[in-house]
């Protein structure tokens, strides 16, 4: 009887230990993926998919907690704090506010929108963008199917326009010296132009990088490298780069893109833009150089499959 009782007691001790080890391992693995997702090999594009999904790995924290509670594992509940802290350290800055310009200082406002080539209401989309009173309206997927409606909707409020392929820029102020910006697509999906703003000239790029597919990011990656070289070699003092980069902020190829430029954050959250109905990633960006005050927010535009981004930029130094 003594031997049998000892065996039962040993099994009771080992079950909680094994259970706690499982939760400790799960918490450690989740924390490692949150912090080091870019180190996971990009086999068949799986690394880039993991990068884009990285912010959503935080959903694993409440799953760990609920599982630990169900199994009555105090160690498991405590272990879940580790990936929670890592998630906060990596993504918590997304909730930091912007740096608005002082009242009365000269500033520039811009909206950028992937219009969606199949947009059934391009006129409503263009009117919504024009109603933001932005100085500049940057569009991607500007196509033959929506061209006439968009031109009619924006021409009165933004009389100056330049177009290269499927990207376009409308402006309240004169545009000049427009050239193609190479984004590695094999056809025109990028432009560079000068804008004669009241506070001085600026250079604006509007770009639409090639799309990615699971297991096939090579063309997009080449486009990022090509555009990055052009941006870093551009000698203009003040530059804004707006568009659909088909690259999430957490993508491993974004980390070293265009050194010296700042990706304008929306503040108050992740600022996801795609898909429009329930955004889970932010492939759309506005980059700046030569501006020290920036704020941004996300827009919902009729008929578009992306949400837009509106930014307010100023230089006070």
BELPE-V681962 format. One record per residue. SS is DSSP state (2 for helix, 1 for strand, 0 for the rest). PSI is psi in whole degrees, -180 to 180 (none if undefined). OMEGA is omega as a letter, one per 30 degrees, with the letter a starting at -180 (NA if undefined). Layout:
ss->SS psi->PSI omega->OMEGA
ss->SS psi->PSI omega->OMEGA
//
This chain:
ss->0 psi->-36 omega->a
ss->2 psi->-41 omega->a
ss->2 psi->-43 omega->a
ss->2 psi->-43 omega->l
ss->2 psi->-38 omega->l
ss->2 psi->-39 omega->l
ss->2 psi->-44 omega->l
ss->2 psi->-42 omega->l
ss->2 psi->-39 omega->l
ss->2 psi->-41 omega->l
ss->2 psi->-38 omega->l
ss->2 psi->-36 omega->l
ss->2 psi->-37 omega->a
ss->2 psi->-34 omega->a
ss->2 psi->-49 omega->l
ss->2 psi->-36 omega->a
ss->2 psi->-46 omega->l
ss->2 psi->-41 omega->l
ss->2 psi->-45 omega->a
ss->2 psi->-38 omega->l
ss->2 psi->-40 omega->l
ss->2 psi->-45 omega->a
ss->2 psi->-37 omega->l
ss->2 psi->-43 omega->l
ss->2 psi->-45 omega->l
ss->2 psi->-43 omega->l
ss->2 psi->-41 omega->l
ss->2 psi->-42 omega->l
ss->2 psi->-43 omega->l
ss->2 psi->-44 omega->l
ss->2 psi->-40 omega->a
ss->2 psi->-41 omega->l
ss->2 psi->-39 omega->l
ss->2 psi->-43 omega->a
ss->2 psi->-37 omega->a
ss->2 psi->32 omega->a
ss->2 psi->-29 omega->a
ss->2 psi->-12 omega->l
ss->2 psi->-12 omega->l
ss->0 psi->129 omega->a
ss->0 psi->140 omega->a
ss->0 psi->60 omega->a
ss->2 psi->119 omega->l
ss->2 psi->32 omega->l
ss->2 psi->4 omega->a
ss->2 psi->-30 omega->l
ss->2 psi->-42 omega->l
ss->2 psi->-38 omega->l
ss->2 psi->-44 omega->l
ss->2 psi->-42 omega->l
ss->2 psi->-47 omega->a
ss->2 psi->-32 omega->a
ss->2 psi->-6 omega->a
ss->2 psi->-45 omega->a
ss->2 psi->-30 omega->a
ss->2 psi->-9 omega->l
ss->2 psi->-20 omega->l
ss->2 psi->-20 omega->l
ss->2 psi->-24 omega->l
ss->2 psi->-21 omega->a
ss->2 psi->-55 omega->l
ss->2 psi->-30 omega->l
ss->2 psi->-44 omega->l
ss->2 psi->-45 omega->a
ss->2 psi->-47 omega->a
ss->2 psi->-41 omega->l
ss->2 psi->-41 omega->l
ss->2 psi->-39 omega->l
ss->2 psi->-42 omega->l
ss->2 psi->-33 omega->a
ss->0 psi->3 omega->l
ss->0 psi->45 omega->l
ss->0 psi->102 omega->l
ss->2 psi->-39 omega->l
ss->2 psi->-38 omega->l
ss->2 psi->-42 omega->l
ss->2 psi->-45 omega->l
ss->2 psi->-38 omega->a
ss->2 psi->-30 omega->a
ss->2 psi->-19 omega->l
ss->2 psi->-30 omega->a
ss->2 psi->-56 omega->l
ss->2 psi->-28 omega->l
ss->2 psi->-44 omega->l
ss->2 psi->-38 omega->l
ss->2 psi->-45 omega->l
ss->2 psi->-45 omega->a
ss->2 psi->-39 omega->a
ss->2 psi->-37 omega->a
ss->2 psi->-41 omega->a
ss->2 psi->-3 omega->a
ss->2 psi->-28 omega->a
ss->2 psi->-17 omega->l
ss->2 psi->-20 omega->a
ss->2 psi->3 omega->l
ss->0 psi->144 omega->a
ss->0 psi->169 omega->l
ss->0 psi->-168 omega->a
ss->0 psi->77 omega->a
ss->0 psi->155 omega->l
ss->0 psi->151 omega->l
ss->0 psi->147 omega->l
ss->0 psi->136 omega->l
ss->0 psi->-9 omega->a
ss->0 psi->150 omega->l
ss->0 psi->136 omega->a
ss->1 psi->166 omega->a
ss->1 psi->136 omega->l
ss->1 psi->139 omega->a
ss->1 psi->143 omega->l
ss->1 psi->143 omega->l
ss->1 psi->141 omega->a
ss->1 psi->127 omega->l
ss->1 psi->110 omega->a
ss->0 psi->-26 omega->a
ss->0 psi->114 omega->a
ss->0 psi->-28 omega->l
ss->0 psi->18 omega->a
ss->0 psi->123 omega->a
ss->0 psi->-15 omega->a
ss->0 psi->61 omega->a
ss->2 psi->-30 omega->l
ss->2 psi->-42 omega->l
ss->2 psi->-38 omega->l
ss->2 psi->-46 omega->a
ss->2 psi->-40 omega->l
ss->2 psi->-39 omega->l
ss->2 psi->-41 omega->l
ss->2 psi->-41 omega->l
ss->2 psi->-31 omega->a
ss->0 psi->-10 omega->l
ss->0 psi->-11 omega->a
ss->0 psi->24 omega->l
ss->0 psi->149 omega->l
ss->0 psi->-34 omega->a
ss->1 psi->140 omega->l
ss->1 psi->114 omega->a
ss->1 psi->129 omega->a
ss->1 psi->143 omega->l
ss->1 psi->159 omega->a
ss->0 psi->42 omega->l
ss->0 psi->108 omega->a
ss->0 psi->176 omega->l
ss->0 psi->-30 omega->a
ss->0 psi->-23 omega->a
ss->0 psi->-2 omega->a
ss->2 psi->-52 omega->a
ss->2 psi->-45 omega->a
ss->2 psi->-41 omega->a
ss->2 psi->-44 omega->l
ss->2 psi->-45 omega->l
ss->2 psi->-38 omega->a
ss->2 psi->-28 omega->a
ss->2 psi->-18 omega->a
ss->0 psi->-34 omega->a
ss->0 psi->-45 omega->a
ss->0 psi->-26 omega->a
ss->0 psi->86 omega->a
ss->0 psi->-13 omega->a
ss->1 psi->134 omega->a
ss->1 psi->142 omega->l
ss->1 psi->147 omega->a
ss->1 psi->139 omega->l
ss->1 psi->108 omega->a
ss->0 psi->-118 omega->a
ss->0 psi->16 omega->l
ss->1 psi->151 omega->a
ss->1 psi->158 omega->l
ss->1 psi->128 omega->l
ss->1 psi->144 omega->a
ss->1 psi->150 omega->l
ss->0 psi->-13 omega->a
ss->0 psi->157 omega->a
ss->0 psi->145 omega->l
ss->1 psi->149 omega->a
ss->1 psi->166 omega->l
ss->1 psi->47 omega->a
ss->1 psi->133 omega->l
ss->1 psi->167 omega->l
ss->1 psi->137 omega->l
ss->0 psi->123 omega->a
ss->0 psi->121 omega->l
ss->0 psi->18 omega->l
ss->0 psi->20 omega->a
ss->0 psi->-17 omega->a
ss->0 psi->-9 omega->l
ss->0 psi->172 omega->a
ss->0 psi->112 omega->l
ss->0 psi->28 omega->l
ss->1 psi->147 omega->l
ss->1 psi->158 omega->l
ss->1 psi->133 omega->a
ss->1 psi->159 omega->l
ss->1 psi->138 omega->l
ss->1 psi->125 omega->a
ss->1 psi->81 omega->l
ss->1 psi->155 omega->l
ss->0 psi->-33 omega->a
ss->0 psi->6 omega->l
ss->1 psi->158 omega->a
ss->1 psi->146 omega->l
ss->1 psi->163 omega->l
ss->1 psi->135 omega->l
ss->1 psi->132 omega->l
ss->1 psi->140 omega->l
ss->1 psi->125 omega->a
ss->1 psi->155 omega->l
ss->1 psi->100 omega->a
ss->0 psi->155 omega->l
ss->0 psi->150 omega->l
ss->0 psi->161 omega->l
ss->0 psi->155 omega->l
ss->1 psi->156 omega->l
ss->0 psi->122 omega->a
ss->0 psi->-2 omega->a
ss->1 psi->91 omega->l
ss->0 psi->7 omega->a
ss->2 psi->-43 omega->a
ss->2 psi->-43 omega->l
ss->2 psi->-44 omega->a
ss->2 psi->-41 omega->l
ss->2 psi->-40 omega->l
ss->2 psi->-40 omega->l
ss->2 psi->-44 omega->a
ss->2 psi->-43 omega->a
ss->2 psi->-48 omega->a
ss->2 psi->-38 omega->l
ss->2 psi->-42 omega->l
ss->2 psi->-41 omega->l
ss->2 psi->-42 omega->a
ss->2 psi->-44 omega->a
ss->2 psi->-25 omega->l
ss->2 psi->-7 omega->l
ss->0 psi->128 omega->a
ss->0 psi->1 omega->l
ss->0 psi->149 omega->a
ss->0 psi->-42 omega->a
ss->0 psi->123 omega->a
ss->1 psi->140 omega->l
ss->1 psi->132 omega->l
ss->1 psi->118 omega->a
ss->1 psi->144 omega->l
ss->1 psi->-169 omega->l
ss->1 psi->108 omega->a
ss->0 psi->-4 omega->a
ss->0 psi->38 omega->a
ss->0 psi->118 omega->l
ss->0 psi->155 omega->l
ss->0 psi->-28 omega->a
ss->0 psi->0 omega->l
ss->0 psi->137 omega->a
ss->0 psi->-25 omega->a
ss->0 psi->-7 omega->l
ss->0 psi->-25 omega->a
ss->0 psi->-41 omega->a
ss->0 psi->17 omega->a
ss->0 psi->132 omega->l
ss->0 psi->66 omega->l
ss->0 psi->140 omega->a
ss->0 psi->-9 omega->l
ss->0 psi->152 omega->l
ss->1 psi->129 omega->l
ss->1 psi->113 omega->a
ss->0 psi->122 omega->a
ss->0 psi->150 omega->l
ss->0 psi->-30 omega->a
ss->0 psi->154 omega->l
ss->0 psi->12 omega->l
ss->0 psi->-177 omega->a
ss->0 psi->-21 omega->l
ss->0 psi->33 omega->l
ss->0 psi->148 omega->a
ss->0 psi->-9 omega->a
ss->1 psi->140 omega->f
ss->0 psi->161 omega->a
ss->0 psi->-37 omega->a
ss->0 psi->-41 omega->l
ss->0 psi->86 omega->a
ss->0 psi->135 omega->l
ss->0 psi->-5 omega->a
ss->1 psi->167 omega->a
ss->0 psi->82 omega->l
ss->0 psi->-10 omega->a
ss->1 psi->138 omega->a
ss->1 psi->158 omega->l
ss->1 psi->118 omega->l
ss->1 psi->147 omega->l
ss->1 psi->155 omega->l
ss->1 psi->132 omega->l
ss->0 psi->8 omega->l
ss->0 psi->135 omega->a
ss->0 psi->-3 omega->l
ss->1 psi->121 omega->a
ss->1 psi->140 omega->l
ss->1 psi->158 omega->a
ss->1 psi->158 omega->l
ss->1 psi->163 omega->a
ss->1 psi->144 omega->a
ss->1 psi->148 omega->l
ss->0 psi->117 omega->a
ss->0 psi->134 omega->a
ss->0 psi->131 omega->l
ss->0 psi->-7 omega->a
ss->0 psi->150 omega->l
ss->0 psi->-4 omega->l
ss->1 psi->156 omega->l
ss->0 psi->152 omega->a
ss->1 psi->172 omega->l
ss->1 psi->131 omega->l
ss->1 psi->132 omega->a
ss->1 psi->152 omega->l
ss->1 psi->121 omega->a
ss->1 psi->145 omega->l
ss->1 psi->157 omega->l
ss->0 psi->118 omega->a
ss->0 psi->-12 omega->a
ss->0 psi->none omega->NA
//
